[in-house]
Amino acid sequence: MRSAQLVLRQGGQKVAEILRKLWANDEGQDIAEYAVMLAVILVISIGTIKLIGANANNVFSGVASQLSH
C-alpha cells in the first residue's frame, strides 16, 4: 500500500511540475493556435445557432402575430 501511495505522490509531483512549466512558459501564442481557437469558437457558435434557430424563429413569429392583432 505504501509503495502505491509513493508512486501516486511522485506522479502527482511530476504533473505539478509539468503544469508549472506550462504556466511559466512566456512564449506567446502563434498564429496556428489562434486559428484553432477561432475555428472552435465558430463551430460552437454555428452549432448553437442551428440548434436554437428554428425555435427562436417560432417564438419571434408568435410574438409578431400577437402584436399585429
mmJSON file of the N, C-alpha and C atoms, coordinates in Angstrom:
{"data_MODEL":{"atom_site":{
"group_PDB":["ATOM","ATOM","ATOM","ATOM","ATOM","ATOM","ATOM","ATOM","ATOM","ATOM","ATOM","ATOM","ATOM","ATOM","ATOM","ATOM","ATOM","ATOM","ATOM","ATOM","ATOM","ATOM","ATOM","ATOM","ATOM","ATOM","ATOM","ATOM","ATOM","ATOM","ATOM","ATOM","ATOM","ATOM","ATOM","ATOM","ATOM","ATOM","ATOM","ATOM","ATOM","ATOM","ATOM","ATOM","ATOM","ATOM","ATOM","ATOM","ATOM","ATOM","ATOM","ATOM","ATOM","ATOM","ATOM","ATOM","ATOM","ATOM","ATOM","ATOM","ATOM","ATOM","ATOM","ATOM","ATOM","ATOM","ATOM","ATOM","ATOM","ATOM","ATOM","ATOM","ATOM","ATOM","ATOM","ATOM","ATOM","ATOM","ATOM","ATOM","ATOM","ATOM","ATOM","ATOM","ATOM","ATOM","ATOM","ATOM","ATOM","ATOM","ATOM","ATOM","ATOM","ATOM","ATOM","ATOM","ATOM","ATOM","ATOM","ATOM","ATOM","ATOM","ATOM","ATOM","ATOM","ATOM","ATOM","ATOM","ATOM","ATOM","ATOM","ATOM","ATOM","ATOM","ATOM","ATOM","ATOM","ATOM","ATOM","ATOM","ATOM","ATOM","ATOM","ATOM","ATOM","ATOM","ATOM","ATOM","ATOM","ATOM","ATOM","ATOM","ATOM","ATOM","ATOM","ATOM","ATOM","ATOM","ATOM","ATOM","ATOM","ATOM","ATOM","ATOM","ATOM","ATOM","ATOM","ATOM","ATOM","ATOM","ATOM","ATOM","ATOM","ATOM","ATOM","ATOM","ATOM","ATOM","ATOM","ATOM","ATOM","ATOM","ATOM","ATOM","ATOM","ATOM","ATOM","ATOM","ATOM","ATOM","ATOM","ATOM","ATOM","ATOM","ATOM","ATOM","ATOM","ATOM","ATOM","ATOM","ATOM","ATOM","ATOM","ATOM","ATOM","ATOM","ATOM","ATOM","ATOM","ATOM","ATOM","ATOM","ATOM","ATOM","ATOM","ATOM","ATOM","ATOM","ATOM","ATOM","ATOM","ATOM","ATOM","ATOM","ATOM","ATOM","ATOM"],
"id":[1,2,3,4,5,6,7,8,9,10,11,12,13,14,15,16,17,18,19,20,21,22,23,24,25,26,27,28,29,30,31,32,33,34,35,36,37,38,39,40,41,42,43,44,45,46,47,48,49,50,51,52,53,54,55,56,57,58,59,60,61,62,63,64,65,66,67,68,69,70,71,72,73,74,75,76,77,78,79,80,81,82,83,84,85,86,87,88,89,90,91,92,93,94,95,96,97,98,99,100,101,102,103,104,105,106,107,108,109,110,111,112,113,114,115,116,117,118,119,120,121,122,123,124,125,126,127,128,129,130,131,132,133,134,135,136,137,138,139,140,141,142,143,144,145,146,147,148,149,150,151,152,153,154,155,156,157,158,159,160,161,162,163,164,165,166,167,168,169,170,171,172,173,174,175,176,177,178,179,180,181,182,183,184,185,186,187,188,189,190,191,192,193,194,195,196,197,198,199,200,201,202,203,204,205,206,207],
"type_symbol":["N","C","C","N","C","C","N","C","C","N","C","C","N","C","C","N","C","C","N","C","C","N","C","C","N","C","C","N","C","C","N","C","C","N","C","C","N","C","C","N","C","C","N","C","C","N","C","C","N","C","C","N","C","C","N","C","C","N","C","C","N","C","C","N","C","C","N","C","C","N","C","C","N","C","C","N","C","C","N","C","C","N","C","C","N","C","C","N","C","C","N","C","C","N","C","C","N","C","C","N","C","C","N","C","C","N","C","C","N","C","C","N","C","C","N","C","C","N","C","C","N","C","C","N","C","C","N","C","C","N","C","C","N","C","C","N","C","C","N","C","C","N","C","C","N","C","C","N","C","C","N","C","C","N","C","C","N","C","C","N","C","C","N","C","C","N","C","C","N","C","C","N","C","C","N","C","C","N","C","C","N","C","C","N","C","C","N","C","C","N","C","C","N","C","C","N","C","C","N","C","C","N","C","C","N","C","C"],
"label_atom_id":["N","CA","C","N","CA","C","N","CA","C","N","CA","C","N","CA","C","N","CA","C","N","CA","C","N","CA","C","N","CA","C","N","CA","C","N","CA","C","N","CA","C","N","CA","C","N","CA","C","N","CA","C","N","CA","C","N","CA","C","N","CA","C","N","CA","C","N","CA","C","N","CA","C","N","CA","C","N","CA","C","N","CA","C","N","CA","C","N","CA","C","N","CA","C","N","CA","C","N","CA","C","N","CA","C","N","CA","C","N","CA","C","N","CA","C","N","CA","C","N","CA","C","N","CA","C","N","CA","C","N","CA","C","N","CA","C","N","CA","C","N","CA","C","N","CA","C","N","CA","C","N","CA","C","N","CA","C","N","CA","C","N","CA","C","N","CA","C","N","CA","C","N","CA","C","N","CA","C","N","CA","C","N","CA","C","N","CA","C","N","CA","C","N","CA","C","N","CA","C","N","CA","C","N","CA","C","N","CA","C","N","CA","C","N","CA","C","N","CA","C","N","CA","C","N","CA","C","N","CA","C","N","CA","C","N","CA","C","N","CA","C"],
"label_alt_id":[null,null,null,null,null,null,null,null,null,null,null,null,null,null,null,null,null,null,null,null,null,null,null,null,null,null,null,null,null,null,null,null,null,null,null,null,null,null,null,null,null,null,null,null,null,null,null,null,null,null,null,null,null,null,null,null,null,null,null,null,null,null,null,null,null,null,null,null,null,null,null,null,null,null,null,null,null,null,null,null,null,null,null,null,null,null,null,null,null,null,null,null,null,null,null,null,null,null,null,null,null,null,null,null,null,null,null,null,null,null,null,null,null,null,null,null,null,null,null,null,null,null,null,null,null,null,null,null,null,null,null,null,null,null,null,null,null,null,null,null,null,null,null,null,null,null,null,null,null,null,null,null,null,null,null,null,null,null,null,null,null,null,null,null,null,null,null,null,null,null,null,null,null,null,null,null,null,null,null,null,null,null,null,null,null,null,null,null,null,null,null,null,null,null,null,null,null,null,null,null,null,null,null,null,null,null,null],
"label_comp_id":["MET","MET","MET","ARG","ARG","ARG","SER","SER","SER","ALA","ALA","ALA","GLN","GLN","GLN","LEU","LEU","LEU","VAL","VAL","VAL","LEU","LEU","LEU","ARG","ARG","ARG","GLN","GLN","GLN","GLY","GLY","GLY","GLY","GLY","GLY","GLN","GLN","GLN","LYS","LYS","LYS","VAL","VAL","VAL","ALA","ALA","ALA","GLU","GLU","GLU","ILE","ILE","ILE","LEU","LEU","LEU","ARG","ARG","ARG","LYS","LYS","LYS","LEU","LEU","LEU","TRP","TRP","TRP","ALA","ALA","ALA","ASN","ASN","ASN","ASP","ASP","ASP","GLU","GLU","GLU","GLY","GLY","GLY","GLN","GLN","GLN","ASP","ASP","ASP","ILE","ILE","ILE","ALA","ALA","ALA","GLU","GLU","GLU","TYR","TYR","TYR","ALA","ALA","ALA","VAL","VAL","VAL","MET","MET","MET","LEU","LEU","LEU","ALA","ALA","ALA","VAL","VAL","VAL","ILE","ILE","ILE","LEU","LEU","LEU","VAL","VAL","VAL","ILE","ILE","ILE","SER","SER","SER","ILE","ILE","ILE","GLY","GLY","GLY","THR","THR","THR","ILE","ILE","ILE","LYS","LYS","LYS","LEU","LEU","LEU","ILE","ILE","ILE","GLY","GLY","GLY","ALA","ALA","ALA","ASN","ASN","ASN","ALA","ALA","ALA","ASN","ASN","ASN","ASN","ASN","ASN","VAL","VAL","VAL","PHE","PHE","PHE","SER","SER","SER","GLY","GLY","GLY","VAL","VAL","VAL","ALA","ALA","ALA","SER","SER","SER","GLN","GLN","GLN","LEU","LEU","LEU","SER","SER","SER","HIS","HIS","HIS"],
"label_asym_id":["A","A","A","A","A","A","A","A","A","A","A","A","A","A","A","A","A","A","A","A","A","A","A","A","A","A","A","A","A","A","A","A","A","A","A","A","A","A","A","A","A","A","A","A","A","A","A","A","A","A","A","A","A","A","A","A","A","A","A","A","A","A","A","A","A","A","A","A","A","A","A","A","A","A","A","A","A","A","A","A","A","A","A","A","A","A","A","A","A","A","A","A","A","A","A","A","A","A","A","A","A","A","A","A","A","A","A","A","A","A","A","A","A","A","A","A","A","A","A","A","A","A","A","A","A","A","A","A","A","A","A","A","A","A","A","A","A","A","A","A","A","A","A","A","A","A","A","A","A","A","A","A","A","A","A","A","A","A","A","A","A","A","A","A","A","A","A","A","A","A","A","A","A","A","A","A","A","A","A","A","A","A","A","A","A","A","A","A","A","A","A","A","A","A","A","A","A","A","A","A","A","A","A","A","A","A","A"],
"label_entity_id":["1","1","1","1","1","1","1","1","1","1","1","1","1","1","1","1","1","1","1","1","1","1","1","1","1","1","1","1","1","1","1","1","1","1","1","1","1","1","1","1","1","1","1","1","1","1","1","1","1","1","1","1","1","1","1","1","1","1","1","1","1","1","1","1","1","1","1","1","1","1","1","1","1","1","1","1","1","1","1","1","1","1","1","1","1","1","1","1","1","1","1","1","1","1","1","1","1","1","1","1","1","1","1","1","1","1","1","1","1","1","1","1","1","1","1","1","1","1","1","1","1","1","1","1","1","1","1","1","1","1","1","1","1","1","1","1","1","1","1","1","1","1","1","1","1","1","1","1","1","1","1","1","1","1","1","1","1","1","1","1","1","1","1","1","1","1","1","1","1","1","1","1","1","1","1","1","1","1","1","1","1","1","1","1","1","1","1","1","1","1","1","1","1","1","1","1","1","1","1","1","1","1","1","1","1","1","1"],
"label_seq_id":[1,1,1,2,2,2,3,3,3,4,4,4,5,5,5,6,6,6,7,7,7,8,8,8,9,9,9,10,10,10,11,11,11,12,12,12,13,13,13,14,14,14,15,15,15,16,16,16,17,17,17,18,18,18,19,19,19,20,20,20,21,21,21,22,22,22,23,23,23,24,24,24,25,25,25,26,26,26,27,27,27,28,28,28,29,29,29,30,30,30,31,31,31,32,32,32,33,33,33,34,34,34,35,35,35,36,36,36,37,37,37,38,38,38,39,39,39,40,40,40,41,41,41,42,42,42,43,43,43,44,44,44,45,45,45,46,46,46,47,47,47,48,48,48,49,49,49,50,50,50,51,51,51,52,52,52,53,53,53,54,54,54,55,55,55,56,56,56,57,57,57,58,58,58,59,59,59,60,60,60,61,61,61,62,62,62,63,63,63,64,64,64,65,65,65,66,66,66,67,67,67,68,68,68,69,69,69],
"pdbx_PDB_ins_code":[null,null,null,null,null,null,null,null,null,null,null,null,null,null,null,null,null,null,null,null,null,null,null,null,null,null,null,null,null,null,null,null,null,null,null,null,null,null,null,null,null,null,null,null,null,null,null,null,null,null,null,null,null,null,null,null,null,null,null,null,null,null,null,null,null,null,null,null,null,null,null,null,null,null,null,null,null,null,null,null,null,null,null,null,null,null,null,null,null,null,null,null,null,null,null,null,null,null,null,null,null,null,null,null,null,null,null,null,null,null,null,null,null,null,null,null,null,null,null,null,null,null,null,null,null,null,null,null,null,null,null,null,null,null,null,null,null,null,null,null,null,null,null,null,null,null,null,null,null,null,null,null,null,null,null,null,null,null,null,null,null,null,null,null,null,null,null,null,null,null,null,null,null,null,null,null,null,null,null,null,null,null,null,null,null,null,null,null,null,null,null,null,null,null,null,null,null,null,null,null,null,null,null,null,null,null,null],
"Cartn_x":[0.826,0.0,0.865,1.918,2.788,3.489,3.874,4.556,3.605,2.324,1.342,1.153,1.121,0.982,2.203,3.375,4.601,4.591,4.175,4.108,3.119,1.948,0.954,1.483,2.168,2.706,3.748,4.638,5.665,5.02,3.988,3.28,2.622,2.022,1.397,2.414,3.597,4.644,5.109,5.184,5.585,4.537,3.27,2.204,2.246,2.437,2.511,3.7,4.814,5.994,5.722,5.072,4.735,3.789,2.784,1.841,2.532,3.462,4.208,5.025,5.663,6.46,5.569,4.41,3.494,2.988,2.679,2.151,3.21,4.464,5.546,6.072,5.647,6.118,5.629,6.559,6.204,6.117,6.377,6.293,4.844,4.641,3.285,2.691,1.402,0.734,1.068,1.215,1.463,0.144,0.216,-0.977,-1.792,-1.131,-1.852,-2.765,-2.296,-3.124,-4.328,-4.126,-5.255,-6.255,-5.75,-6.632,-7.461,-6.852,-7.588,-8.652,-8.299,-9.291,-10.449,-10.144,-11.191,-12.088,-11.49,-12.28,-13.21,-12.72,-13.556,-14.704,-14.411,-15.463,-16.507,-16.073,-17.017,-17.896,-17.297,-18.072,-19.111,-18.722,-19.667,-20.768,-20.4,-21.399,-22.388,-21.888,-22.767,-23.663,-23.098,-23.903,-25.006,-24.686,-25.689,-26.782,-26.395,-27.38,-28.301,-27.731,-28.565,-29.527,-29.057,-29.913,-31.079,-30.813,-31.88,-32.553,-32.04,-32.563,-34.03,-34.427,-35.827,-36.75,-36.361,-37.192,-37.308,-36.214,-36.242,-37.15,-37.106,-37.965,-39.431,-39.773,-41.16,-41.598,-40.731,-41.056,-41.269,-40.348,-40.479,-41.697,-42.022,-43.216,-44.485,-44.515,-45.663,-45.836,-44.733,-44.8,-45.264,-44.724,-45.105,-46.576,-47.089,-48.507,-49.403,-48.998,-49.801,-49.739,-48.615,-48.508,-49.334,-49.502,-50.264,-51.761,-52.21,-53.659,-54.107],
"Cartn_y":[-1.197,0.0,1.253,1.249,2.421,2.671,1.611,1.807,2.435,2.058,2.651,4.128,4.464,5.866,6.674,6.069,6.75,7.007,6.012,6.168,7.268,7.277,8.31,9.691,9.795,11.081,11.573,10.679,11.064,11.443,10.723,11.057,12.407,12.684,13.983,15.107,14.852,15.866,16.13,15.078,15.259,16.059,15.763,16.508,17.969,18.211,19.578,20.317,19.62,20.241,20.59,19.708,19.971,21.152,21.194,22.317,23.631,23.605,24.82,25.297,24.354,24.727,25.302,24.694,25.2,26.587,26.8,28.088,29.175,28.821,29.8,30.05,29.29,29.459,30.807,31.708,33.064,33.257,32.217,32.36,32.612,33.584,33.923,32.87,32.981,32.051,32.421,31.401,31.695,31.663,31.97,32.142,30.849,29.695,28.426,28.219,28.586,28.434,29.359,30.583,31.496,30.964,30.374,29.813,28.664,27.829,26.714,27.241,28.243,28.823,29.438,30.141,30.745,29.677,28.594,27.507,26.88,26.661,26.071,27.005,28.284,29.255,29.289,29.273,29.291,28.046,26.888,25.64,25.656,26.096,26.151,27.162,28.319,29.347,28.89,28.339,27.881,26.741,25.824,24.728,25.222,26.184,26.741,27.463,28.234,28.959,27.99,26.911,25.92,25.23,24.962,24.276,25.141,26.418,27.271,28.104,28.04,28.873,28.648,27.394,27.092,27.487,27.206,27.567,29.074,29.778,31.235,31.82,31.257,31.728,31.553,30.421,30.184,31.177,31.443,32.378,33.778,34.231,35.576,35.685,34.624,34.651,34.741,34.006,34.049,35.418,36.027,37.353,38.366,38.264,39.201,39.076,37.842,37.665,38.194,38.073,38.603,40.12,40.69,42.143,42.768,42.041,42.588,42.511,41.761,41.647,42.72],
"Cartn_z":[0.0,0.0,0.0,0.8,0.872,-0.46,-1.169,-2.451,-3.477,-3.435,-4.349,-4.032,-2.739,-2.354,-2.787,-2.682,-3.082,-4.586,-5.356,-6.813,-7.181,-6.524,-6.798,-6.43,-5.296,-4.863,-5.859,-6.3,-7.26,-8.594,-9.004,-10.236,-10.138,-8.98,-8.765,-8.789,-8.248,-8.267,-9.695,-10.508,-11.899,-12.665,-12.433,-13.092,-12.669,-11.373,-10.876,-11.497,-11.659,-12.272,-13.738,-14.46,-15.864,-15.966,-15.081,-15.108,-14.791,-13.834,-13.508,-14.71,-15.407,-16.581,-17.676,-17.885,-18.908,-18.535,-17.26,-16.803,-16.922,-16.653,-16.669,-18.076,-19.046,-20.418,-20.946,-21.207,-21.604,-23.111,-23.856,-25.307,-25.689,-26.554,-26.97,-27.881,-28.071,-28.964,-30.398,-31.216,-32.613,-33.39,-34.645,-35.47,-35.571,-35.528,-35.627,-34.422,-33.239,-32.047,-32.095,-32.596,-32.739,-33.761,-34.835,-35.862,-35.3,-34.481,-33.873,-32.925,-32.117,-31.202,-31.98,-33.06,-33.872,-34.483,-34.968,-35.562,-34.533,-33.329,-32.276,-31.924,-31.799,-31.477,-32.583,-33.835,-34.95,-34.979,-34.75,-34.755,-33.644,-32.461,-31.338,-31.628,-32.164,-32.458,-33.518,-34.596,-35.675,-35.193,-34.432,-33.89,-32.982,-32.143,-31.235,-32.003,-32.981,-33.782,-34.513,-35.039,-35.732,-34.769,-33.562,-32.59,-32.142,-31.893,-31.373,-32.457,-33.674,-34.747,-35.042,-35.202,-35.54,-34.392,-33.179,-32.025,-31.881,-32.096,-31.995,-33.077,-34.271,-35.352,-34.981,-34.411,-33.993,-32.913,-31.965,-30.884,-31.445,-32.29,-32.851,-33.745,-34.487,-35.337,-34.482,-33.383,-32.476,-31.851,-31.429,-30.837,-31.884,-33.09,-34.141,-34.494,-34.531,-34.87,-33.758,-32.514,-31.423,-31.357,-31.73,-31.736,-32.851,-33.951,-35.077,-34.845,-33.858,-33.589,-32.703],
"occupancy":[1.0,1.0,1.0,1.0,1.0,1.0,1.0,1.0,1.0,1.0,1.0,1.0,1.0,1.0,1.0,1.0,1.0,1.0,1.0,1.0,1.0,1.0,1.0,1.0,1.0,1.0,1.0,1.0,1.0,1.0,1.0,1.0,1.0,1.0,1.0,1.0,1.0,1.0,1.0,1.0,1.0,1.0,1.0,1.0,1.0,1.0,1.0,1.0,1.0,1.0,1.0,1.0,1.0,1.0,1.0,1.0,1.0,1.0,1.0,1.0,1.0,1.0,1.0,1.0,1.0,1.0,1.0,1.0,1.0,1.0,1.0,1.0,1.0,1.0,1.0,1.0,1.0,1.0,1.0,1.0,1.0,1.0,1.0,1.0,1.0,1.0,1.0,1.0,1.0,1.0,1.0,1.0,1.0,1.0,1.0,1.0,1.0,1.0,1.0,1.0,1.0,1.0,1.0,1.0,1.0,1.0,1.0,1.0,1.0,1.0,1.0,1.0,1.0,1.0,1.0,1.0,1.0,1.0,1.0,1.0,1.0,1.0,1.0,1.0,1.0,1.0,1.0,1.0,1.0,1.0,1.0,1.0,1.0,1.0,1.0,1.0,1.0,1.0,1.0,1.0,1.0,1.0,1.0,1.0,1.0,1.0,1.0,1.0,1.0,1.0,1.0,1.0,1.0,1.0,1.0,1.0,1.0,1.0,1.0,1.0,1.0,1.0,1.0,1.0,1.0,1.0,1.0,1.0,1.0,1.0,1.0,1.0,1.0,1.0,1.0,1.0,1.0,1.0,1.0,1.0,1.0,1.0,1.0,1.0,1.0,1.0,1.0,1.0,1.0,1.0,1.0,1.0,1.0,1.0,1.0,1.0,1.0,1.0,1.0,1.0,1.0,1.0,1.0,1.0,1.0,1.0,1.0],
"B_iso_or_equiv":[0.0,0.0,0.0,0.0,0.0,0.0,0.0,0.0,0.0,0.0,0.0,0.0,0.0,0.0,0.0,0.0,0.0,0.0,0.0,0.0,0.0,0.0,0.0,0.0,0.0,0.0,0.0,0.0,0.0,0.0,0.0,0.0,0.0,0.0,0.0,0.0,0.0,0.0,0.0,0.0,0.0,0.0,0.0,0.0,0.0,0.0,0.0,0.0,0.0,0.0,0.0,0.0,0.0,0.0,0.0,0.0,0.0,0.0,0.0,0.0,0.0,0.0,0.0,0.0,0.0,0.0,0.0,0.0,0.0,0.0,0.0,0.0,0.0,0.0,0.0,0.0,0.0,0.0,0.0,0.0,0.0,0.0,0.0,0.0,0.0,0.0,0.0,0.0,0.0,0.0,0.0,0.0,0.0,0.0,0.0,0.0,0.0,0.0,0.0,0.0,0.0,0.0,0.0,0.0,0.0,0.0,0.0,0.0,0.0,0.0,0.0,0.0,0.0,0.0,0.0,0.0,0.0,0.0,0.0,0.0,0.0,0.0,0.0,0.0,0.0,0.0,0.0,0.0,0.0,0.0,0.0,0.0,0.0,0.0,0.0,0.0,0.0,0.0,0.0,0.0,0.0,0.0,0.0,0.0,0.0,0.0,0.0,0.0,0.0,0.0,0.0,0.0,0.0,0.0,0.0,0.0,0.0,0.0,0.0,0.0,0.0,0.0,0.0,0.0,0.0,0.0,0.0,0.0,0.0,0.0,0.0,0.0,0.0,0.0,0.0,0.0,0.0,0.0,0.0,0.0,0.0,0.0,0.0,0.0,0.0,0.0,0.0,0.0,0.0,0.0,0.0,0.0,0.0,0.0,0.0,0.0,0.0,0.0,0.0,0.0,0.0,0.0,0.0,0.0,0.0,0.0,0.0],
"pdbx_formal_charge":[null,null,null,null,null,null,null,null,null,null,null,null,null,null,null,null,null,null,null,null,null,null,null,null,null,null,null,null,null,null,null,null,null,null,null,null,null,null,null,null,null,null,null,null,null,null,null,null,null,null,null,null,null,null,null,null,null,null,null,null,null,null,null,null,null,null,null,null,null,null,null,null,null,null,null,null,null,null,null,null,null,null,null,null,null,null,null,null,null,null,null,null,null,null,null,null,null,null,null,null,null,null,null,null,null,null,null,null,null,null,null,null,null,null,null,null,null,null,null,null,null,null,null,null,null,null,null,null,null,null,null,null,null,null,null,null,null,null,null,null,null,null,null,null,null,null,null,null,null,null,null,null,null,null,null,null,null,null,null,null,null,null,null,null,null,null,null,null,null,null,null,null,null,null,null,null,null,null,null,null,null,null,null,null,null,null,null,null,null,null,null,null,null,null,null,null,null,null,null,null,null,null,null,null,null,null,null],
"auth_seq_id":[1,1,1,2,2,2,3,3,3,4,4,4,5,5,5,6,6,6,7,7,7,8,8,8,9,9,9,10,10,10,11,11,11,12,12,12,13,13,13,14,14,14,15,15,15,16,16,16,17,17,17,18,18,18,19,19,19,20,20,20,21,21,21,22,22,22,23,23,23,24,24,24,25,25,25,26,26,26,27,27,27,28,28,28,29,29,29,30,30,30,31,31,31,32,32,32,33,33,33,34,34,34,35,35,35,36,36,36,37,37,37,38,38,38,39,39,39,40,40,40,41,41,41,42,42,42,43,43,43,44,44,44,45,45,45,46,46,46,47,47,47,48,48,48,49,49,49,50,50,50,51,51,51,52,52,52,53,53,53,54,54,54,55,55,55,56,56,56,57,57,57,58,58,58,59,59,59,60,60,60,61,61,61,62,62,62,63,63,63,64,64,64,65,65,65,66,66,66,67,67,67,68,68,68,69,69,69],
"auth_comp_id":["MET","MET","MET","ARG","ARG","ARG","SER","SER","SER","ALA","ALA","ALA","GLN","GLN","GLN","LEU","LEU","LEU","VAL","VAL","VAL","LEU","LEU","LEU","ARG","ARG","ARG","GLN","GLN","GLN","GLY","GLY","GLY","GLY","GLY","GLY","GLN","GLN","GLN","LYS","LYS","LYS","VAL","VAL","VAL","ALA","ALA","ALA","GLU","GLU","GLU","ILE","ILE","ILE","LEU","LEU","LEU","ARG","ARG","ARG","LYS","LYS","LYS","LEU","LEU","LEU","TRP","TRP","TRP","ALA","ALA","ALA","ASN","ASN","ASN","ASP","ASP","ASP","GLU","GLU","GLU","GLY","GLY","GLY","GLN","GLN","GLN","ASP","ASP","ASP","ILE","ILE","ILE","ALA","ALA","ALA","GLU","GLU","GLU","TYR","TYR","TYR","ALA","ALA","ALA","VAL","VAL","VAL","MET","MET","MET","LEU","LEU","LEU","ALA","ALA","ALA","VAL","VAL","VAL","ILE","ILE","ILE","LEU","LEU","LEU","VAL","VAL","VAL","ILE","ILE","ILE","SER","SER","SER","ILE","ILE","ILE","GLY","GLY","GLY","THR","THR","THR","ILE","ILE","ILE","LYS","LYS","LYS","LEU","LEU","LEU","ILE","ILE","ILE","GLY","GLY","GLY","ALA","ALA","ALA","ASN","ASN","ASN","ALA","ALA","ALA","ASN","ASN","ASN","ASN","ASN","ASN","VAL","VAL","VAL","PHE","PHE","PHE","SER","SER","SER","GLY","GLY","GLY","VAL","VAL","VAL","ALA","ALA","ALA","SER","SER","SER","GLN","GLN","GLN","LEU","LEU","LEU","SER","SER","SER","HIS","HIS","HIS"],
"auth_asym_id":["A","A","A","A","A","A","A","A","A","A","A","A","A","A","A","A","A","A","A","A","A","A","A","A","A","A","A","A","A","A","A","A","A","A","A","A","A","A","A","A","A","A","A","A","A","A","A","A","A","A","A","A","A","A","A","A","A","A","A","A","A","A","A","A","A","A","A","A","A","A","A","A","A","A","A","A","A","A","A","A","A","A","A","A","A","A","A","A","A","A","A","A","A","A","A","A","A","A","A","A","A","A","A","A","A","A","A","A","A","A","A","A","A","A","A","A","A","A","A","A","A","A","A","A","A","A","A","A","A","A","A","A","A","A","A","A","A","A","A","A","A","A","A","A","A","A","A","A","A","A","A","A","A","A","A","A","A","A","A","A","A","A","A","A","A","A","A","A","A","A","A","A","A","A","A","A","A","A","A","A","A","A","A","A","A","A","A","A","A","A","A","A","A","A","A","A","A","A","A","A","A","A","A","A","A","A","A"],
"auth_atom_id":["N","CA","C","N","CA","C","N","CA","C","N","CA","C","N","CA","C","N","CA","C","N","CA","C","N","CA","C","N","CA","C","N","CA","C","N","CA","C","N","CA","C","N","CA","C","N","CA","C","N","CA","C","N","CA","C","N","CA","C","N","CA","C","N","CA","C","N","CA","C","N","CA","C","N","CA","C","N","CA","C","N","CA","C","N","CA","C","N","CA","C","N","CA","C","N","CA","C","N","CA","C","N","CA","C","N","CA","C","N","CA","C","N","CA","C","N","CA","C","N","CA","C","N","CA","C","N","CA","C","N","CA","C","N","CA","C","N","CA","C","N","CA","C","N","CA","C","N","CA","C","N","CA","C","N","CA","C","N","CA","C","N","CA","C","N","CA","C","N","CA","C","N","CA","C","N","CA","C","N","CA","C","N","CA","C","N","CA","C","N","CA","C","N","CA","C","N","CA","C","N","CA","C","N","CA","C","N","CA","C","N","CA","C","N","CA","C","N","CA","C","N","CA","C","N","CA","C","N","CA","C","N","CA","C","N","CA","C","N","CA","C"],
"pdbx_PDB_model_num":[1,1,1,1,1,1,1,1,1,1,1,1,1,1,1,1,1,1,1,1,1,1,1,1,1,1,1,1,1,1,1,1,1,1,1,1,1,1,1,1,1,1,1,1,1,1,1,1,1,1,1,1,1,1,1,1,1,1,1,1,1,1,1,1,1,1,1,1,1,1,1,1,1,1,1,1,1,1,1,1,1,1,1,1,1,1,1,1,1,1,1,1,1,1,1,1,1,1,1,1,1,1,1,1,1,1,1,1,1,1,1,1,1,1,1,1,1,1,1,1,1,1,1,1,1,1,1,1,1,1,1,1,1,1,1,1,1,1,1,1,1,1,1,1,1,1,1,1,1,1,1,1,1,1,1,1,1,1,1,1,1,1,1,1,1,1,1,1,1,1,1,1,1,1,1,1,1,1,1,1,1,1,1,1,1,1,1,1,1,1,1,1,1,1,1,1,1,1,1,1,1,1,1,1,1,1,1]
}}}
